[in-house]
Amino acid sequence: MFKGSMVAVVTPFKKGKVDERALGDLIEWHIAQGTNGIVPCGTTGEASTLDYKEHYRVIAFTVKTVNKRIPVIAGTGANATDETIMITKEAKKSGADAALLVTPYYNKPTQEGLYRHYKAVAEAVDIPIVLYNVPGRTAVNMLPPTVARLAEIKNIVAIKEATGDMKQVSEVIRLCGDRIAIISGDDFTTLPLLALGGKGVISVSANVAPNDVSKMCSSWVKGQHDKARALHYKLEPLNAAMFIETNPIPAKTALAMMGRIQEEFKLPLCEMSPENREKLRQVLADLKLI
């Protein structure tokens, strides 16, 4: 289930509401372009600005639209364990194939607190769980020994590693072996992570260039390392541009430039500065995406 290019799909808005037509079109485009999994309601999906009704609807709509053609890994993490359990139960009820759970943010739990949090969710909801470690967002780093403890729990099956630290990734793989799938959470680390034994990426850049990200992953798996490396370097300007401002602002702006969604955000996210917009436009033009 957890392999190749899995897109952390944006949530399109239109006049303050989720634009289901645009979301459905994005999902169909991704499947046609070779994307291996859809991840709704993650960081890139603006989960933190969605209310519960919107969050549940986006997951249910994605599951229905995908219709089992590729896996749907629903973002269900929150900074309270009871809330995380509640959202994860709803994702399972909607038919999601797995749940992506970010480390609880703001309250900065200890390593023991992280372990107990994920253990409680895993015991409460019988669904495959993907850990999500992104200390740049959450202010807490889930360390390799904690991941190794959690890998002993049957339905904790993968981790999205977004530290950008290949030494930490290597240590997770050394400690966990095949008990847990390691997935890149930073596009610029995808190829190095695959080389270390990772299985794929939950990608921001795949929102904009799904075919290239998918081909890079599949080329590596097929042993076509030169082709994978060439695609890595081709994508590097885009990978950087996706974080020229806070994610998902550049991704949504790029998709709007490509004519795929309306350029709309929920506060406190807002449109890009004119200078950064021009830099993004140039990257897209160089890649012949606009």
C-alpha positions as protocol buffer text, in pm:
chain_id: "A"
residue {
  index: 1
  type: MET
  ca { x: 0 y: 0 z: 0 }
}
residue {
  index: 2
  type: PHE
  ca { x: 275 y: 245 z: 94 }
}
residue {
  index: 3
  type: LYS
  ca { x: 501 y: 279 z: -206 }
}
residue {
  index: 4
  type: GLY
  ca { x: 588 y: 516 z: -487 }
}
residue {
  index: 5
  type: SER
  ca { x: 444 y: 865 z: -524 }
}
residue {
  index: 6
  type: MET
  ca { x: 157 y: 942 z: -289 }
}
residue {
  index: 7
  type: VAL
  ca { x: 30 y: 1297 z: -331 }
}
residue {
  index: 8
  type: ALA
  ca { x: -52 y: 1513 z: -30 }
}
residue {
  index: 9
  type: VAL
  ca { x: -338 y: 1659 z: -229 }
}
residue {
  index: 10
  type: VAL
  ca { x: -448 y: 2021 z: -188 }
}
residue {
  index: 11
  type: THR
  ca { x: -804 y: 2106 z: -86 }
}
residue {
  index: 12
  type: PRO
  ca { x: -947 y: 2341 z: -351 }
}
residue {
  index: 13
  type: PHE
  ca { x: -1185 y: 2613 z: -231 }
}
residue {
  index: 14
  type: LYS
  ca { x: -1441 y: 2823 z: -415 }
}
residue {
  index: 15
  type: LYS
  ca { x: -1608 y: 3114 z: -240 }
}
residue {
  index: 16
  type: GLY
  ca { x: -1509 y: 2980 z: 100 }
}
residue {
  index: 17
  type: LYS
  ca { x: -1636 y: 2626 z: 41 }
}
residue {
  index: 18
  type: VAL
  ca { x: -1460 y: 2306 z: -60 }
}
residue {
  index: 19
  type: ASP
  ca { x: -1467 y: 2286 z: -440 }
}
residue {
  index: 20
  type: GLU
  ca { x: -1558 y: 1921 z: -485 }
}
residue {
  index: 21
  type: ARG
  ca { x: -1566 y: 1942 z: -862 }
}
residue {
  index: 22
  type: ALA
  ca { x: -1207 y: 2068 z: -872 }
}
residue {
  index: 23
  type: LEU
  ca { x: -1100 y: 1809 z: -613 }
}
residue {
  index: 24
  type: GLY
  ca { x: -1259 y: 1531 z: -815 }
}
residue {
  index: 25
  type: ASP
  ca { x: -1084 y: 1651 z: -1131 }
}
residue {
  index: 26
  type: LEU
  ca { x: -750 y: 1660 z: -945 }
}
residue {
  index: 27
  type: ILE
  ca { x: -799 y: 1304 z: -822 }
}
residue {
  index: 28
  type: GLU
  ca { x: -878 y: 1176 z: -1174 }
}
residue {
  index: 29
  type: TRP
  ca { x: -574 y: 1361 z: -1311 }
}
residue {
  index: 30
  type: HIS
  ca { x: -349 y: 1205 z: -1047 }
}
residue {
  index: 31
  type: ILE
  ca { x: -469 y: 855 z: -1119 }
}
residue {
  index: 32
  type: ALA
  ca { x: -416 y: 908 z: -1492 }
}
residue {
  index: 33
  type: GLN
  ca { x: -67 y: 1050 z: -1428 }
}
residue {
  index: 34
  type: GLY
  ca { x: 49 y: 745 z: -1232 }
}
residue {
  index: 35
  type: THR
  ca { x: 15 y: 865 z: -873 }
}
residue {
  index: 36
  type: ASN
  ca { x: 24 y: 566 z: -636 }
}
residue {
  index: 37
  type: GLY
  ca { x: -187 y: 702 z: -350 }
}
residue {
  index: 38
  type: ILE
  ca { x: -399 y: 1000 z: -245 }
}
residue {
  index: 39
  type: VAL
  ca { x: -348 y: 1168 z: 93 }
}
residue {
  index: 40
  type: PRO
  ca { x: -634 y: 1409 z: 172 }
}
residue {
  index: 41
  type: CYS
  ca { x: -643 y: 1640 z: 475 }
}
residue {
  index: 42
  type: GLY
  ca { x: -272 y: 1651 z: 542 }
}
residue {
  index: 43
  type: THR
  ca { x: -65 y: 1966 z: 586 }
}
residue {
  index: 44
  type: THR
  ca { x: -92 y: 2041 z: 213 }
}
residue {
  index: 45
  type: GLY
  ca { x: -468 y: 1980 z: 230 }
}
residue {
  index: 46
  type: GLU
  ca { x: -503 y: 2262 z: 486 }
}
residue {
  index: 47
  type: ALA
  ca { x: -646 y: 2025 z: 745 }
}
residue {
  index: 48
  type: SER
  ca { x: -572 y: 2275 z: 1020 }
}
residue {
  index: 49
  type: THR
  ca { x: -816 y: 2526 z: 866 }
}
residue {
  index: 50
  type: LEU
  ca { x: -1098 y: 2280 z: 792 }
}
residue {
  index: 51
  type: ASP
  ca { x: -1382 y: 2237 z: 1039 }
}
residue {
  index: 52
  type: TYR
  ca { x: -1485 y: 1883 z: 1134 }
}
residue {
  index: 53
  type: LYS
  ca { x: -1768 y: 1870 z: 879 }
}
residue {
  index: 54
  type: GLU
  ca { x: -1536 y: 1979 z: 598 }
}
residue {
  index: 55
  type: HIS
  ca { x: -1259 y: 1744 z: 712 }
}
residue {
  index: 56
  type: TYR
  ca { x: -1490 y: 1442 z: 716 }
}
residue {
  index: 57
  type: ARG
  ca { x: -1648 y: 1539 z: 385 }
}
residue {
  index: 58
  type: VAL
  ca { x: -1314 y: 1575 z: 205 }
}
residue {
  index: 59
  type: ILE
  ca { x: -1209 y: 1228 z: 324 }
}
residue {
  index: 60
  type: ALA
  ca { x: -1541 y: 1068 z: 230 }
}
residue {
  index: 61
  type: PHE
  ca { x: -1548 y: 1242 z: -110 }
}
residue {
  index: 62
  type: THR
  ca { x: -1191 y: 1133 z: -185 }
}
residue {
  index: 63
  type: VAL
  ca { x: -1263 y: 771 z: -92 }
}
residue {
  index: 64
  type: LYS
  ca { x: -1575 y: 765 z: -308 }
}
residue {
  index: 65
  type: THR
  ca { x: -1402 y: 928 z: -607 }
}
residue {
  index: 66
  type: VAL
  ca { x: -1094 y: 707 z: -591 }
}
residue {
  index: 67
  type: ASN
  ca { x: -1321 y: 401 z: -565 }
}
residue {
  index: 68
  type: LYS
  ca { x: -1044 y: 161 z: -460 }
}
residue {
  index: 69
  type: ARG
  ca { x: -828 y: 230 z: -767 }
}
residue {
  index: 70
  type: ILE
  ca { x: -537 y: 343 z: -547 }
}
residue {
  index: 71
  type: PRO
  ca { x: -504 y: 371 z: -168 }
}
residue {
  index: 72
  type: VAL
  ca { x: -646 y: 667 z: 24 }
}
residue {
  index: 73
  type: ILE
  ca { x: -444 y: 762 z: 333 }
}
residue {
  index: 74
  type: ALA
  ca { x: -650 y: 1013 z: 531 }
}
residue {
  index: 75
  type: GLY
  ca { x: -491 y: 1279 z: 746 }
}
residue {
  index: 76
  type: THR
  ca { x: -648 y: 1243 z: 1092 }
}
residue {
  index: 77
  type: GLY
  ca { x: -387 y: 1377 z: 1334 }
}
residue {
  index: 78
  type: ALA
  ca { x: -460 y: 1636 z: 1603 }
}
residue {
  index: 79
  type: ASN
  ca { x: -287 y: 1770 z: 1912 }
}
residue {
  index: 80
  type: ALA
  ca { x: -517 y: 1583 z: 2151 }
}
residue {
  index: 81
  type: THR
  ca { x: -536 y: 1205 z: 2163 }
}
residue {
  index: 82
  type: ASP
  ca { x: -914 y: 1185 z: 2208 }
}
residue {
  index: 83
  type: GLU
  ca { x: -965 y: 1419 z: 1912 }
}
residue {
  index: 84
  type: THR
  ca { x: -727 y: 1213 z: 1699 }
}
residue {
  index: 85
  type: ILE
  ca { x: -921 y: 897 z: 1784 }
}
residue {
  index: 86
  type: MET
  ca { x: -1249 y: 1066 z: 1694 }
}
residue {
  index: 87
  type: ILE
  ca { x: -1125 y: 1183 z: 1352 }
}
residue {
  index: 88
  type: THR
  ca { x: -954 y: 850 z: 1279 }
}
residue {
  index: 89
  type: LYS
  ca { x: -1273 y: 658 z: 1357 }
}
residue {
  index: 90
  type: GLU
  ca { x: -1459 y: 879 z: 1109 }
}
residue {
  index: 91
  type: ALA
  ca { x: -1193 y: 814 z: 842 }
}
residue {
  index: 92
  type: LYS
  ca { x: -1229 y: 439 z: 890 }
}
residue {
  index: 93
  type: LYS
  ca { x: -1606 y: 471 z: 871 }
}
residue {
  index: 94
  type: SER
  ca { x: -1568 y: 657 z: 540 }
}
residue {
  index: 95
  type: GLY
  ca { x: -1361 y: 371 z: 397 }
}
residue {
  index: 96
  type: ALA
  ca { x: -1009 y: 518 z: 405 }
}
residue {
  index: 97
  type: ASP
  ca { x: -738 y: 257 z: 356 }
}
residue {
  index: 98
  type: ALA
  ca { x: -509 y: 407 z: 622 }
}
residue {
  index: 99
  type: ALA
  ca { x: -469 y: 710 z: 848 }
}
residue {
  index: 100
  type: LEU
  ca { x: -180 y: 960 z: 858 }
}
residue {
  index: 101
  type: LEU
  ca { x: -124 y: 1089 z: 1212 }
}
residue {
  index: 102
  type: VAL
  ca { x: 99 y: 1390 z: 1267 }
}
residue {
  index: 103
  type: THR
  ca { x: 280 y: 1412 z: 1600 }
}
residue {
  index: 104
  type: PRO
  ca { x: 71 y: 1620 z: 1843 }
}
residue {
  index: 105
  type: TYR
  ca { x: 169 y: 1982 z: 1791 }
}
residue {
  index: 106
  type: TYR
  ca { x: 211 y: 2282 z: 2021 }
}
residue {
  index: 107
  type: ASN
  ca { x: 192 y: 2087 z: 2349 }
}
residue {
  index: 108
  type: LYS
  ca { x: 536 y: 1929 z: 2284 }
}
residue {
  index: 109
  type: PRO
  ca { x: 485 y: 1581 z: 2434 }
}
residue {
  index: 110
  type: THR
  ca { x: 778 y: 1376 z: 2559 }
}
residue {
  index: 111
  type: GLN
  ca { x: 890 y: 1063 z: 2377 }
}
residue {
  index: 112
  type: GLU
  ca { x: 687 y: 858 z: 2626 }
}
residue {
  index: 113
  type: GLY
  ca { x: 387 y: 1081 z: 2559 }
}
residue {
  index: 114
  type: LEU
  ca { x: 425 y: 1028 z: 2186 }
}
residue {
  index: 115
  type: TYR
  ca { x: 442 y: 653 z: 2236 }
}
residue {
  index: 116
  type: ARG
  ca { x: 128 y: 649 z: 2451 }
}
residue {
  index: 117
  type: HIS
  ca { x: -58 y: 876 z: 2208 }
}
residue {
  index: 118
  type: TYR
  ca { x: -1 y: 654 z: 1907 }
}
residue {
  index: 119
  type: LYS
  ca { x: -56 y: 335 z: 2106 }
}
residue {
  index: 120
  type: ALA
  ca { x: -392 y: 466 z: 2226 }
}
residue {
  index: 121
  type: VAL
  ca { x: -504 y: 552 z: 1872 }
}
residue {
  index: 122
  type: ALA
  ca { x: -384 y: 220 z: 1732 }
}
residue {
  index: 123
  type: GLU
  ca { x: -574 y: 30 z: 2001 }
}
residue {
  index: 124
  type: ALA
  ca { x: -890 y: 238 z: 1957 }
}
residue {
  index: 125
  type: VAL
  ca { x: -914 y: 223 z: 1575 }
}
residue {
  index: 126
  type: ASP
  ca { x: -838 y: -89 z: 1373 }
}
residue {
  index: 127
  type: ILE
  ca { x: -690 y: 82 z: 1068 }
}
residue {
  index: 128
  type: PRO
  ca { x: -334 y: 90 z: 927 }
}
residue {
  index: 129
  type: ILE
  ca { x: -158 y: 390 z: 1080 }
}
residue {
  index: 130
  type: VAL
  ca { x: 117 y: 603 z: 926 }
}
residue {
  index: 131
  type: LEU
  ca { x: 320 y: 802 z: 1177 }
}
residue {
  index: 132
  type: TYR
  ca { x: 408 y: 1155 z: 1063 }
}
residue {
  index: 133
  type: ASN
  ca { x: 719 y: 1322 z: 1200 }
}
residue {
  index: 134
  type: VAL
  ca { x: 756 y: 1688 z: 1095 }
}
residue {
  index: 135
  type: PRO
  ca { x: 930 y: 1880 z: 1376 }
}
residue {
  index: 136
  type: GLY
  ca { x: 951 y: 2198 z: 1170 }
}
residue {
  index: 137
  type: ARG
  ca { x: 573 y: 2218 z: 1200 }
}
residue {
  index: 138
  type: THR
  ca { x: 503 y: 2055 z: 1535 }
}
residue {
  index: 139
  type: ALA
  ca { x: 800 y: 2153 z: 1755 }
}
residue {
  index: 140
  type: VAL
  ca { x: 856 y: 1791 z: 1857 }
}
residue {
  index: 141
  type: ASN
  ca { x: 1086 y: 1532 z: 1697 }
}
residue {
  index: 142
  type: MET
  ca { x: 985 y: 1166 z: 1725 }
}
residue {
  index: 143
  type: LEU
  ca { x: 1319 y: 993 z: 1776 }
}
residue {
  index: 144
  type: PRO
  ca { x: 1421 y: 660 z: 1621 }
}
residue {
  index: 145
  type: PRO
  ca { x: 1394 y: 456 z: 1946 }
}
residue {
  index: 146
  type: THR
  ca { x: 1033 y: 576 z: 1985 }
}
residue {
  index: 147
  type: VAL
  ca { x: 955 y: 480 z: 1625 }
}
residue {
  index: 148
  type: ALA
  ca { x: 1108 y: 137 z: 1691 }
}
residue {
  index: 149
  type: ARG
  ca { x: 882 y: 89 z: 1994 }
}
residue {
  index: 150
  type: LEU
  ca { x: 577 y: 188 z: 1792 }
}
residue {
  index: 151
  type: ALA
  ca { x: 675 y: -44 z: 1506 }
}
residue {
  index: 152
  type: GLU
  ca { x: 599 y: -335 z: 1742 }
}
residue {
  index: 153
  type: ILE
  ca { x: 229 y: -241 z: 1735 }
}
residue {
  index: 154
  type: LYS
  ca { x: 52 y: -443 z: 1466 }
}
residue {
  index: 155
  type: ASN
  ca { x: -138 y: -169 z: 1283 }
}
residue {
  index: 156
  type: ILE
  ca { x: 135 y: 95 z: 1293 }
}
residue {
  index: 157
  type: VAL
  ca { x: 280 y: 17 z: 954 }
}
residue {
  index: 158
  type: ALA
  ca { x: 466 y: 321 z: 817 }
}
residue {
  index: 159
  type: ILE
  ca { x: 620 y: 658 z: 897 }
}
residue {
  index: 160
  type: LYS
  ca { x: 627 y: 976 z: 694 }
}
residue {
  index: 161
  type: GLU
  ca { x: 969 y: 1118 z: 782 }
}
residue {
  index: 162
  type: ALA
  ca { x: 992 y: 1493 z: 725 }
}
residue {
  index: 163
  type: THR
  ca { x: 1292 y: 1590 z: 936 }
}
residue {
  index: 164
  type: GLY
  ca { x: 1511 y: 1623 z: 628 }
}
residue {
  index: 165
  type: ASP
  ca { x: 1775 y: 1439 z: 831 }
}
residue {
  index: 166
  type: MET
  ca { x: 1908 y: 1135 z: 647 }
}
residue {
  index: 167
  type: LYS
  ca { x: 2107 y: 1027 z: 952 }
}
residue {
  index: 168
  type: GLN
  ca { x: 1783 y: 1002 z: 1149 }
}
residue {
  index: 169
  type: VAL
  ca { x: 1609 y: 820 z: 863 }
}
residue {
  index: 170
  type: SER
  ca { x: 1898 y: 575 z: 844 }
}
residue {
  index: 171
  type: GLU
  ca { x: 1875 y: 508 z: 1217 }
}
residue {
  index: 172
  type: VAL
  ca { x: 1499 y: 445 z: 1193 }
}
residue {
  index: 173
  type: ILE
  ca { x: 1557 y: 191 z: 917 }
}
residue {
  index: 174
  type: ARG
  ca { x: 1842 y: 29 z: 1111 }
}
residue {
  index: 175
  type: LEU
  ca { x: 1627 y: -11 z: 1422 }
}
residue {
  index: 176
  type: CYS
  ca { x: 1300 y: -107 z: 1252 }
}
residue {
  index: 177
  type: GLY
  ca { x: 1409 y: -313 z: 953 }
}
residue {
  index: 178
  type: ASP
  ca { x: 1106 y: -432 z: 755 }
}
residue {
  index: 179
  type: ARG
  ca { x: 861 y: -386 z: 1041 }
}
residue {
  index: 180
  type: ILE
  ca { x: 764 y: -39 z: 918 }
}
residue {
  index: 181
  type: ALA
  ca { x: 771 y: 132 z: 578 }
}
residue {
  index: 182
  type: ILE
  ca { x: 973 y: 454 z: 563 }
}
residue {
  index: 183
  type: ILE
  ca { x: 821 y: 726 z: 344 }
}
residue {
  index: 184
  type: SER
  ca { x: 977 y: 1060 z: 257 }
}
residue {
  index: 185
  type: GLY
  ca { x: 793 y: 1368 z: 377 }
}
residue {
  index: 186
  type: ASP
  ca { x: 1026 y: 1612 z: 200 }
}
residue {
  index: 187
  type: ASP
  ca { x: 1047 y: 1596 z: -179 }
}
residue {
  index: 188
  type: PHE
  ca { x: 1415 y: 1687 z: -187 }
}
residue {
  index: 189
  type: THR
  ca { x: 1495 y: 1379 z: 27 }
}
residue {
  index: 190
  type: THR
  ca { x: 1295 y: 1126 z: -174 }
}
residue {
  index: 191
  type: LEU
  ca { x: 1577 y: 985 z: -384 }
}
residue {
  index: 192
  type: PRO
  ca { x: 1827 y: 962 z: -94 }
}
residue {
  index: 193
  type: LEU
  ca { x: 1559 y: 797 z: 118 }
}
residue {
  index: 194
  type: LEU
  ca { x: 1485 y: 541 z: -155 }
}
residue {
  index: 195
  type: ALA
  ca { x: 1857 y: 467 z: -171 }
}
residue {
  index: 196
  type: LEU
  ca { x: 1857 y: 397 z: 204 }
}
residue {
  index: 197
  type: GLY
  ca { x: 1567 y: 154 z: 171 }
}
residue {
  index: 198
  type: GLY
  ca { x: 1261 y: 380 z: 191 }
}
residue {
  index: 199
  type: LYS
  ca { x: 947 y: 295 z: -3 }
}
residue {
  index: 200
  type: GLY
  ca { x: 832 y: 624 z: -153 }
}
residue {
  index: 201
  type: VAL
  ca { x: 712 y: 976 z: -80 }
}
residue {
  index: 202
  type: ILE
  ca { x: 404 y: 1162 z: 38 }
}
residue {
  index: 203
  type: SER
  ca { x: 471 y: 1447 z: -198 }
}
residue {
  index: 204
  type: VAL
  ca { x: 393 y: 1816 z: -228 }
}
residue {
  index: 205
  type: SER
  ca { x: 560 y: 1850 z: -568 }
}
residue {
  index: 206
  type: ALA
  ca { x: 339 y: 1571 z: -705 }
}
residue {
  index: 207
  type: ASN
  ca { x: 48 y: 1814 z: -683 }
}
residue {
  index: 208
  type: VAL
  ca { x: 208 y: 1999 z: -974 }
}
residue {
  index: 209
  type: ALA
  ca { x: 420 y: 1734 z: -1153 }
}
residue {
  index: 210
  type: PRO
  ca { x: 262 y: 1398 z: -1064 }
}
residue {
  index: 211
  type: ASN
  ca { x: 400 y: 1203 z: -1357 }
}
residue {
  index: 212
  type: ASP
  ca { x: 762 y: 1303 z: -1299 }
}
residue {
  index: 213
  type: VAL
  ca { x: 749 y: 1224 z: -925 }
}
residue {
  index: 214
  type: SER
  ca { x: 587 y: 888 z: -994 }
}
residue {
  index: 215
  type: LYS
  ca { x: 842 y: 803 z: -1266 }
}
residue {
  index: 216
  type: MET
  ca { x: 1132 y: 899 z: -1042 }
}
residue {
  index: 217
  type: CYS
  ca { x: 1014 y: 653 z: -775 }
}
residue {
  index: 218
  type: SER
  ca { x: 934 y: 372 z: -1017 }
}
residue {
  index: 219
  type: SER
  ca { x: 1261 y: 419 z: -1206 }
}
residue {
  index: 220
  type: TRP
  ca { x: 1460 y: 374 z: -885 }
}
residue {
  index: 221
  type: VAL
  ca { x: 1267 y: 58 z: -794 }
}
residue {
  index: 222
  type: LYS
  ca { x: 1329 y: -82 z: -1144 }
}
residue {
  index: 223
  type: GLY
  ca { x: 1702 y: -24 z: -1106 }
}
residue {
  index: 224
  type: GLN
  ca { x: 1701 y: 262 z: -1359 }
}
residue {
  index: 225
  type: HIS
  ca { x: 1910 y: 475 z: -1128 }
}
residue {
  index: 226
  type: ASP
  ca { x: 2040 y: 719 z: -1389 }
}
residue {
  index: 227
  type: LYS
  ca { x: 1685 y: 796 z: -1500 }
}
residue {
  index: 228
  type: ALA
  ca { x: 1569 y: 840 z: -1139 }
}
residue {
  index: 229
  type: ARG
  ca { x: 1866 y: 1068 z: -1068 }
}
residue {
  index: 230
  type: ALA
  ca { x: 1792 y: 1279 z: -1376 }
}
residue {
  index: 231
  type: LEU
  ca { x: 1432 y: 1324 z: -1267 }
}
residue {
  index: 232
  type: HIS
  ca { x: 1548 y: 1417 z: -915 }
}
residue {
  index: 233
  type: TYR
  ca { x: 1760 y: 1699 z: -1053 }
}
residue {
  index: 234
  type: LYS
  ca { x: 1485 y: 1806 z: -1293 }
}
residue {
  index: 235
  type: LEU
  ca { x: 1243 y: 1834 z: -1000 }
}
residue {
  index: 236
  type: GLU
  ca { x: 1478 y: 2010 z: -759 }
}
residue {
  index: 237
  type: PRO
  ca { x: 1381 y: 2365 z: -866 }
}
residue {
  index: 238
  type: LEU
  ca { x: 1015 y: 2273 z: -822 }
}
residue {
  index: 239
  type: ASN
  ca { x: 1083 y: 2108 z: -485 }
}
residue {
  index: 240
  type: ALA
  ca { x: 1242 y: 2431 z: -366 }
}
residue {
  index: 241
  type: ALA
  ca { x: 967 y: 2648 z: -514 }
}
residue {
  index: 242
  type: MET
  ca { x: 699 y: 2453 z: -329 }
}
residue {
  index: 243
  type: PHE
  ca { x: 842 y: 2596 z: -6 }
}
residue {
  index: 244
  type: ILE
  ca { x: 929 y: 2947 z: -120 }
}
residue {
  index: 245
  type: GLU
  ca { x: 641 y: 3042 z: 109 }
}
residue {
  index: 246
  type: THR
  ca { x: 444 y: 2832 z: 359 }
}
residue {
  index: 247
  type: ASN
  ca { x: 306 y: 2508 z: 214 }
}
residue {
  index: 248
  type: PRO
  ca { x: 47 y: 2479 z: 57 }
}
residue {
  index: 249
  type: ILE
  ca { x: 48 y: 2839 z: -69 }
}
residue {
  index: 250
  type: PRO
  ca { x: 293 y: 2773 z: -359 }
}
residue {
  index: 251
  type: ALA
  ca { x: 130 y: 2443 z: -457 }
}
residue {
  index: 252
  type: LYS
  ca { x: -217 y: 2596 z: -477 }
}
residue {
  index: 253
  type: THR
  ca { x: -83 y: 2902 z: -658 }
}
residue {
  index: 254
  type: ALA
  ca { x: 91 y: 2680 z: -911 }
}
residue {
  index: 255
  type: LEU
  ca { x: -223 y: 2474 z: -971 }
}
residue {
  index: 256
  type: ALA
  ca { x: -419 y: 2796 z: -1021 }
}
residue {
  index: 257
  type: MET
  ca { x: -160 y: 2913 z: -1275 }
}
residue {
  index: 258
  type: MET
  ca { x: -206 y: 2577 z: -1448 }
}
residue {
  index: 259
  type: GLY
  ca { x: -583 y: 2633 z: -1458 }
}
residue {
  index: 260
  type: ARG
  ca { x: -669 y: 2338 z: -1236 }
}
residue {
  index: 261
  type: ILE
  ca { x: -813 y: 2514 z: -928 }
}
residue {
  index: 262
  type: GLN
  ca { x: -920 y: 2854 z: -804 }
}
residue {
  index: 263
  type: GLU
  ca { x: -648 y: 3041 z: -617 }
}
residue {
  index: 264
  type: GLU
  ca { x: -816 y: 3050 z: -278 }
}
residue {
  index: 265
  type: PHE
  ca { x: -698 y: 2990 z: 79 }
}
residue {
  index: 266
  type: LYS
  ca { x: -845 y: 3001 z: 426 }
}
residue {
  index: 267
  type: LEU
  ca { x: -698 y: 3253 z: 666 }
}
residue {
  index: 268
  type: PRO
  ca { x: -443 y: 3272 z: 815 }
}
residue {
  index: 269
  type: LEU
  ca { x: -303 y: 3145 z: 483 }
}
residue {
  index: 270
  type: CYS
  ca { x: -310 y: 3402 z: 204 }
}
residue {
  index: 271
  type: GLU
  ca { x: -182 y: 3471 z: -147 }
}
residue {
  index: 272
  type: MET
  ca { x: 188 y: 3482 z: -234 }
}
residue {
  index: 273
  type: SER
  ca { x: 392 y: 3800 z: -251 }
}
residue {
  index: 274
  type: PRO
  ca { x: 437 y: 3937 z: -606 }
}
residue {
  index: 275
  type: GLU
  ca { x: 812 y: 3864 z: -600 }
}
residue {
  index: 276
  type: ASN
  ca { x: 769 y: 3501 z: -500 }
}
residue {
  index: 277
  type: ARG
  ca { x: 480 y: 3455 z: -740 }
}
residue {
  index: 278
  type: GLU
  ca { x: 708 y: 3557 z: -1026 }
}
residue {
  index: 279
  type: LYS
  ca { x: 980 y: 3317 z: -909 }
}
residue {
  index: 280
  type: LEU
  ca { x: 725 y: 3035 z: -899 }
}
residue {
  index: 281
  type: ARG
  ca { x: 592 y: 3126 z: -1242 }
}
residue {
  index: 282
  type: GLN
  ca { x: 942 y: 3106 z: -1387 }
}
residue {
  index: 283
  type: VAL
  ca { x: 1002 y: 2760 z: -1239 }
}
residue {
  index: 284
  type: LEU
  ca { x: 673 y: 2635 z: -1385 }
}
residue {
  index: 285
  type: ALA
  ca { x: 756 y: 2787 z: -1722 }
}
residue {
  index: 286
  type: ASP
  ca { x: 1102 y: 2627 z: -1723 }
}
residue {
  index: 287
  type: LEU
  ca { x: 938 y: 2288 z: -1661 }
}
residue {
  index: 288
  type: LYS
  ca { x: 681 y: 2361 z: -1934 }
}
residue {
  index: 289
  type: LEU
  ca { x: 397 y: 2326 z: -1683 }
}
residue {
  index: 290
  type: ILE
  ca { x: 246 y: 2657 z: -1793 }
}
